[in-house]
Amino acid sequence: MGKISIIVPCYNEEAALPIYYSEMSKVMDQMKDVEFEILFVDDGSTDQTLQQMKILNDQDERCQYFSFSRNFGKEAAIYAGLKNATGDYAAIMDVDLQDPPSLLPKMYEILQTGDYDSVATRRSTRSGEPKIRSFLSESFYKFVNRISKTEIVNGARDYRLMKRNMVDAVLAMSEYNRFSKGIFGWVGFRTKWLEYENIERSAGETKWSVKKLFFYSMEGITGFSVAPLSLASVLGILFCILSFLMIVVIIVRTCIWGDPVSGWPSLACIIFLVSGVQLLCTGIVGEYLSKTYLETKKRLIFILKDTSEHKKEMKHETV
């Protein structure tokens, strides 16, 4: 009998948790030949998410919970779940049912053939999503795949089922600045992709604002490509050549027409342009430098405040 660990990151999802468990229970009852554990990771929620997790743990011992001391982000929650997973297989799934649990039996069946090490999912459509958000997401995937050697599939979800060898490879990449979609692609292994249409949230609201998505995309770009640094160098060379040519033009024009004062507005615009490019290049270098700085500090990716294991230990001590 194989064992599947389900990692479910949660942040202020008290309304979605009971609905998710109800749907996941149907799948677990269907897959009778498989042992399950569900690892709910509370990412510093401010509502009753942790209390809901404790209720589910009381109802079903397969439901375990891990609560962070503060909000560390979804990437930290995924890493914490994988680190505590004990199954032969590990799946990452959103609690809002946008990652349908009904796909899990098919994903498990595919892995039994031995041809693949993981089964991942991607959305074939973005119906129900704001158009501007869809446009920005598609633009990001096109851009990052052009500048990176690591392929990141357009529309890819974090929802995937992996064999233990792939899970161990992902955990070996214990970097502080994490971008799981890129990490899954970088470690390799054979992956089967399943497509499905976009599904609306079962409850609650999305926690991913455009601002958060922008900073998350920056993690992907800086984490898996050094092309922006090369761009900064190329821009520096081009503007040096351009400035040299302009100096020659100004000297020749002054010698012929003797009017060195005219054209100051265009000169001011050029100064602003060059200064802007310099600041852009400095910002690009600074972005990579900040990532290096954070990595060298070796800070913990997450800190646990409470877990279901602590609860069991407390019960044993009481008895």
N, C-alpha and C positions, 0 to 999 in steps of 0.2 A: 504494500500500500504506500503510494507516494504522499508527500505532505506539501501543501501549498500555503505559503505565508502571504497574506493580503495586507499591503501597506496602504493606509488611508490617512493622508494628511488632512487636518481639520483646523479651520480658523473661524470662530463664530458661526458654527454650523449646528446649533442645538435643534433647529427645526428639521434639518435634513437627516440627522443621524437615525432616528427611528424608521424613517422611510427607507433609507439605505439598508438597514439591517433586515427589514422585512423582505426586500427584494433579494438580498444576498442569501438569506436563509433558504429561499426557494432553490437557488443554484446549488447550495451546499447539500440540500436534501436530494437533489437530482444526481449529484456526483457522489454516490454512496461509497465508491471504492477509493475515495481520496480523503485524507485527513486534512483539516483546515485549522488555521489560526488567523485571526483578524487583528492586526496591530493598528489601533487608532492612535494617531499622534496629534496631541493638542498643542498647537503652535501659539501658546500664550493667549488663548481666547479670553475675551472679557465678558462673555455671556455665560450661559449654563451648559456649554459644550462638555466640559469635564464632568459635570454631574450626570449628564446623559450617558457618557462613556462608562461611568461607574455603575449606573443602572443596568446597562447592557452586560457588563462584566458579572453582575450578580445573577442575571438571567441566563447567561451562557458563558461558561469558562473559556470557550474558544476566543472570546472577545477580550483582548488585552488592551491596556491603554498606557501611554507615555505622555506626560505633561511637561512642557518646557517652562523654565523660570520666567521667560518673556517671549515675545514674538521674534523668532530667529529667521522666519521665512520658509516658504514651501520647500526649497532645496535642502535646507537643514532637516526638515521633517522627513523628506524622502530618504536622506542619508541615515537618519536615526532609525527609521523603520527597517531599512535593509540591514543595518548593523545588528539589530535585535532579532532579525528573522532567523528561524531555525529550520525552515522547510527545505525540501529538495528543490522546490521552485519558489519564486517570489514574484508577486504581481503588485503593480502600483496602480491605484484606482482612486478617482475623485469621489467624494462622498455625495455630491449633488446629482449623481446618476447620469451625468453627461458622458461618463464612461460606463456603458451598459454592462452589468454583471452577466447578462444572458450570453455574452460572447465568450465567457471563460471556458465553458466545456469544449467549445470548438478550438480554442487556443491550446488547451491542454492536450486535446486529441492530436493536433498538429505536431506538438513536441514529442509525442510518443513514437512518431515515425522515425526519429533519429536524424532527420535531414536538416533540422534547424535547432539553434540554441536559444532563440527567443521568438516570440510572436508579438508584434507591435501593431498599434492601430493608428489610423489617420482619418480625418474627416474628408469625405468626398465633396461636401457642400458646406457653406457657412450660412445657411438659411437661419433667419432669426437674429443674426448678429448685425450690429450697426455697420453701414457700408464703409464709413471712414476707418473703422477698426479693421474690417476685412482687408481693405486696401493697404493699410499700414503693415498688417501681418504678412500678406503676400509679398509686399515690397521687401520686407526684412528677409524672408526666406530666399528670394532671388538674389539679394545683395550678398548675404552671408555665404551662399553657395558659390558665388563667383570669386570671393576673396579667400575662401578657406578650403583646405584640402580635405577636411572632414565633412562628409555629406550630412546635411540636416534636411530631412524630408518635409516638403511643404504640407502643412496641415497635420503634422505628427502630434500625437497626444503623448502624455507621460504614461498612459495606460498601456502596459505590456506585461507579458509573462515570460520570465527568464529562468533558465536552468541555473543551478548552483554555481557552476564554473564561471558564468558570466557575472553573477552577483558578486562573487569574490573579486573579479577583475575590476568591477565598478568601485567596490569598497577600497581596493588598493590605491585608487586615485583619491586620496584624502585631502584634496586641496580645499582651501577656505572659500575661495570664490568659485562657486559651483554653477554649472549650466548643464543639467542632466541630459537634455536632448543632444548636446554635443558630446558629452561623455559616453553615452550609449553608442554613438556612431564611432567615436575614436577607439574604443576598446575592440571594435570589430565584432566577430562572431556572425554566424549566418542568421539573418532575420527574415521572417515571413511577415508581410504587411497585410492587414485586413482593413478594408474601407467600410465606413458606415456614414450615414447622413447625420448632420448636426442635431443634437437633442437638447431641448430646453432644460434648465435647472429644475429639479424637483421641488426645491424650496429655497428661500433666502435670495440674496443678491450676490453677484460676482464681486470678489475682492480685488480684481485686477482692473485698475483704472488705466487710462492711456499713459499717465505718468509712470506708473509702476511697470507697465509693459515696455516703455521706452528704456528704463534703466535695466530691465531684465534683458532686453535685446543687446544692450551695451556689454553685458556680461558675456553673451554669446560671441559677439564680435571680437572683443579683446581677449577672450579666453581661448579662441581657436583660430586666430589669424593675426599676423603681424603686418598685414597689408597697409593699415592706416599709418604705421611708422614709415613704411616705404613711401607712401603718398606724401608725408611731411617732407621727406628728403627730396623727392622729385620736385615738389612745389618750391622748395628753397633754391634748387639749382635753376629752375625756370625763371624765377624772379631775379636771381643774380644776373642771368644772361639778359633778361629784359631791361634791367636797370642799366647795365653796361651799354646796351644799344641806345637807350634813351639819352645817356650822357653824351654819346657820340653825336646824336641828332641835335641836341641842344648846342653843343660846341660848333657844329657846322652851321646851324641856323644863325647863331650869334655872329659868327665870322662873316656870313653873307649879308644878313639884313641888319645886324647891329642892334637888335631889339631884345635884350635879355629879360625885360620885365613882363611882357605880355605872356598870357597863358598860365597865370598863377592859379586860376580856378581848377584847371585840369591837373595842375601839379598837386594841389591840395587833395583832389579826389584820388590821385595815385598814391599819395602818402597814406590816406585812410585805407585804401585797398591793401597796400603792402603791410600796414600795421595789423589789419584784420587777419591776413594770411599768417603773419608771425604769431599772433595770439592763438589762431587755430592750431598751428603746428605745436606750439607750446602746450596747448590743452591736450592734444593727442599724446604727446610724450608724458605729460602729467598723469593721464589716465592709466597708462601702462605702469608708470612708476608707483602710483597709488596701489595697484594690484600687487606689485612686487613687495611693497611695504607691508601690506596686510598679510601676505603669505609668510614673510620672514618673522612676524610677531608670533606665529604659531598659536593663535588663539583657538579655543575650542569652537567647533562648528555648532554645538548646541549644549545646553545645560539642563539636566532633568531635575524637576521639582518633585514630581510624584509619579509613581508607576503602579500597575496592578501587582507587580512582584512585591513591592513594599507592603501593599495591603495584605497579601498572603502571609508575609513574614510577621506582620502585626497580629494576625489571627492566630498563628502558631504560638507566638509568645503569650497571647492571652489564654490560650488553652493550656 
